[in-house]
Amino acid sequence: LLNLYAPNTGAPGFIRQVLRDLQWDLDSHTIIVGEFNTPLSILDRSTRQKINKDIQDLNAALDQVDLIDIYRTFYPKSAEYTFFSTPHSIYSKIDHIIGSKTLLSKCKRMEIITNSLSDHSAMKLECRI
């Protein structure tokens, strides 16, 4: 289990570098959780803003190391969000749980839990061990 906090600017490049640095430590049991500070799909923003090249490259890097967005796999068309930006009035899902494709068979359930104590919602993943 790896917890990741990516900076507000340059998040996709930062995460790609983390993946490169950890490539030998990633395996079929790897789960990466945290605030990625970037959407991974067009559904991850309430504005449906197009995914830019940096995010496309990040998704390619995740695919290259056999990692997937577990939430998006469970809910391919859902528009739930983990963060609301007051200055921009935009909802987004910038918090993610990423895991290996083989781990997916052990995942039972995934949900976003709203939280009044933080500007981010929690994410919960239930797995069979």
N, C-alpha and C positions, 0 to 999 in steps of 0.2 A: 504494500500500500504506500503510495507516494502522494504527499500533499504538495500542491503547487500554487504559488501566488505569482501571477505574471504582472509586470508593471502596466500602468495605464497606457503608455505609449510604446509602440514597437512590440506588443504582446505576441503576435504570430511568430516573429523572428526569434524572440526570446524562448518561446516554447520549442521551436525547431531546434535551437541550440541545446536545450535541456535534453531533448530526445537523442541528439547526436552524442552528447556527453554520457548518457545512460544506456546507449544502445546495447551494450553487452550485459546489462543488468535486467533488461526487459525480457519477460518470458510469458508463457501462457497463463500465469497466475497474477500478472501485474494489473493493478488498478491504480489509476491516477485520478485524484479528486482535487477540486479547488476552484479558485477564482482565476479563470484564464484571461479575463478582461477582454474577451473577443467572442463574437458569435461564431459558430461553426457551420451554420446553414442559413439560408434566406428566411426560414421560419423563426429564427432566433431573435428577430427584431420586429417590433410592432409595425415599423414602417415598411417592412419587407424590402429593405435596402439590399441591393445586389451585393453578392460576395466578391470582394476585391481579390487581386492576384496574391497578396500576402496570405489571405485566409485559404485560398485555393492551394497554395504551396504548403500551408500547414496541414490541410486535410490530406494532401498527397504524402506528406511525411508520416502522418499517423497511419495511413494505409500501408506505407512501406514497412513499418515495424509491426503490422498486423493489429493495430489498435483501432477501436471504433467508439463512437459516442453511444454509450449504452442507452441513455434516455431516448435519443433520436431513433434508435433501433426498435425500442419498445413502442414509441409513439411517433411514427414517421410523418404524420400530418398535424400533430398537436401544436398549438400556439400558446404554450404556457411559458412564463418568464420567471427569472430569479432576481431581477434587479429593475428598479425604476429610476431613471435619471430625471430629477426635478428640473434642472436647467434646460434640458432638451425635450422634456415631456415625452420620453420614449421608454417603452418597456423592452427588456432584452434578456436573453438567457446567455449570460457570460460565465456562469458557474457550471462546471461539467463534471461528469464521472465517465472516464474513458477506461476501457478494458480490452483485453484480448478477445478476438472473435471466438476462440475456443472456450473462454470463460463464460460466454453468453448462455450456454446450456445450463449453467449452475445458477443463473440469475432468475429469481422468481418474480420480483416486483420492483418497480421504481416509481418514486413520486417526488413532486416538489411540494414543500411544506412552507406556507406563508409564515412570516415571523414579524411580530410587531416590535421587536427589540433591535432589529438591524435593518439596513437598507437592502440587504440580500435575503432571499429565501433559502431555506435549507433544502438539501437533496437527500433522499433516503433510498438506499439500494438494499434489497433483501436477497441473500444468496443461500443456496444449499451448500453446506460444507461436507 
